[in-house]
Amino acid sequence: MSTTQIPALLQPIIALNGWTFAMELWMYATRIPVFSRLNIAADNTKIRADIDRQTPAPVRWKADNYNNLFEQPTQFYAIALVLAIARRAAGEGENALDVKLAWVYVALRIVHSLTHATTNNIMRRFALYVASSGVVAALGVRAAMLVF
């Protein structure tokens, strides 16, 4: 299969997946030194709340955002795959608006991650979350119109 036959909608999926791995590395880079200094691994009686109380907020933010990347983005992955498969099955080929919306979603999630992991500005994070929700909802409506 040549690259011209691969749906462009798969690129934002892979990009967001790559971003998730980048956040995972950032999380480890900040958590491991703190956990080593606090000797957390030696005490298996601690629960997450105990560990969170001992972990500086900026370190927790990265872990919290990493976890966030397994929430709403799962909808994006599913919807983008449905659009790519259904458009191909319908013989429609690429849809430029689907691809643009998918890249906007990825960009919003990256900016959300950077905001969450650095300043944790709640109102900015909320605005980015609402905007990304709107984009994934629009993609979902487009997928529904295609498959129903």
N, C-alpha and C positions, 0 to 999 in steps of 0.2 A: 504494500500500500504506500503510495507516495504521500508526502506531507501535504499536498494540495487536497487530498481526500480526507484528511483528519479534520474533524470539526474544530473551528477556531474557538468554540465555546469551551473546549477542554483546557485551553491555555489558562484562563483565569482560575479554573479549578486547581490546576497544578501550582499556580502562583500562590494561591491562598494556603495550600498544603505546605509549600516551601516556607511561607511566612510562619506557619504554625511551628515548624521545626526550628526556625530562627528564634522564635519566642521561647521554645523549650531550652535551647542552648543558653539564652540570656538568663532564663530562670535558674538553670544549674550553675552558671557562672556566679550568680549572686547568692544563691542559697547554700551551696556546698561550703564556702568559707565560713558563713555564719553557723551552720550546723556543726562544722568541725570545731569552731571556737567554743560553742556551747556544749560540745560533747553529747549531742542529742542521740547519736547512734548507740551510745553505751547504755542509755536508759530506755528500755523497751516498754516502760509503764506509762509513758507520756502519750496523751491523746492529742489530736490536732489542735484543739483549743489551747492546750498548754504550750505547744510549740509556737502557735501564732502569737501568744502573749510575749514570748521571748524573741520573736523575729521582728526586726525593724520593719516599719510599714513599707518603705520603698522596695524591700525584698519581697514582701508578701504581694505587693501589687503585680509583680511580674508573674508570680504563680497564679494569682487570681485571674489575670488576663489569659494566661495559657489555658486555664480551665474554661474561660469564656469562649475560647476558640473551638470548643467541642459542644457548644450549645447552639446558638442561632446559625452558625455556619453549616451545621449539618443539614439544615433546610436548604441552604444555598446549594450545597453539593448535590442533593437529591433533585432539586428543581432544574439545575443546570444540566444534569445528566438526562433528565426526562426531556428537556427541550432539544438537546443534541440528538437523542435517539429518535424522538417523535418527528422532528423535522426531516431527518434522514429517511425514516420509514414512509413519511408522506411525500417524499420526493421533492421537498421544498429546498433542500440545501441550506446554506448559511442564512441567518437572519441578522443583519447588521445591528439592529436595535437590541436583540438579545445579547449579542457580544458586548456592545457598549455598556449596557446595564450591568452585565456580569463584571466588567472591569471597574465600573464605578463602585460596585459592591466591595470588591477586593480593596480598592483604594480607601474606601470609608473604614473598612475593618483594620487596615494597617494604621491609619491615622488614629482610630480608636485605641488600638494596642499601644501606640507610642504615647498617647495621652494618658492612658491608664498606667502604663509602666513607669512614667517619668513624673508627671505632676499630679496625677489622679484627680484632675479637675472634674468634679461630679457633673456639673451642668454641661460642660463641653462633651464629656463622655456620653451623657444622656442624649444630647442633640445628635451626636454621631450615631448612637444606637438607633434612635428613631429614624434617622435618614436611611441607615442601612436596612432597617426593618421595612421601610417603604419600598426600597429597591427590590428586596427579596419578595415582597408581596406582589409587586408589579410583575416580576418574573414568574411568580406562581400563577397569577391571573393569565398571563400569556400562555403558560403551559396548560392550564385548564381549558382555555379556549381551543387549544390545539388537540387535546386528547378527548374532550367530551363532545 
